[in-house]
């Protein structure tokens, strides 16, 4: 595995935020002022690991990389006992055959081991780098509109029947239509859904899956600061959920999460509000309702079926530490800086002024640095790992073509730009 951000700071993945801050400040003070690449690497490590939400997402990506790269290893004990094992299996087969022959005359029909068949269906053999099959979505209750909250606690069955028609799966695909990742979403208006930006911006294209149908989607509002993205989903006809307030949430109340953990569409889990965590941005909801990768962007509901939070991240260093963003933030979402403008005749207009200038970039996974200057005429020049580079660039919506390489623009402001090539390959750039 390539060098991680923890290695950049010389810290263990289980280190506390305070220890990570101390390591960042110490290493930054030890780095020469003219060593721009190292200083940028340290700043990027602190930018990600110093924020609980971004750190949880990064830890999840490290976990996925480690799982994909894990080799299949036979233990020495297994190898030494291989001969004895086959003798034992052969003897057991002979005994079983003899028993079956003795029963043949009495058996009117062969019996089917339904338990074994079920085990195969639920636990298929793992295949490296092969997408998991799409599991059929259980049919939710049909409802043209979401009924208003009654103030009466619903049973789990009633809550699922009411809320599940408003839950969607977000599929992130590349330019060839191949799925790169997935998450969850909640319908909040006619043809509109809410999800996390770290889900919606993980690839160049979005498709929303609802009740077995696929719909093209695009980002309508991109609130990077709060990790909330509102999607426009053309053709989606699903009831919006009622949205509640975090002020009405209290520790100990029962809650339900609905989403697509590990690609299992419309999964319902329950728990309670274990804490309300205040931050400078607002109040996060901590819950014991189980979630997994793929749950991000799904809904957290109270017992009346009111949306109180958007499931966003979990702390892997503890047990059952799951967090949701308050639903209040949906109504006050802020649009991030635009990344492109379009000519009314369909041609690309001059790029956003944010992208023009000299950028110092660093790849957190590769450890390589790049300095590049982008001018208003679409020219690019600079150095990559000390070697001169040059060519053209073009910015179209969230796609940046830079000297023949295509990047997804995850973030763009007057001082910071983050580019992604997928599979965790990113460039963090500063002016």
Secondary structure, 3 states (H helix, E strand, C coil): CCCCHHHHHCCCCCCCHHHHHHHHHHHHHHCCCCCHHHHHHHHHHHHHHCCHHHHHHHHHHHHHHHHHHCCCCCCHHHHHCHHHHHHHHHHHHHHHHHHHHHHCCCCCCCCCCHHHHHHHHHCCCCCCCCCCCCCCCCCCCCCCCCCCCCCCCCCHHHHHHHHHHHEEEEEEECCCCCEEEEEEEEEEECCEEEECHHHHCCCCEEEEEECCEEEEEEEEEEEHHHCEEEEEECCCCCCCCCECCHHHCCCCCEEEEEECHHHCCCEEEEEEEEEEEECCCCEEEEECCCCCCCCCCCEEECCCCCEEEEEEEECCCCCCCEEEEECHHHHCCCCCCCCCCECCCCCECCCCCCCCEEEEEECCCCCCEEEEEECCCCEEEEEECCEEEEEEEEEECCEEEECCEEEEEEEECCCEEEEEEECCEEEEEEC
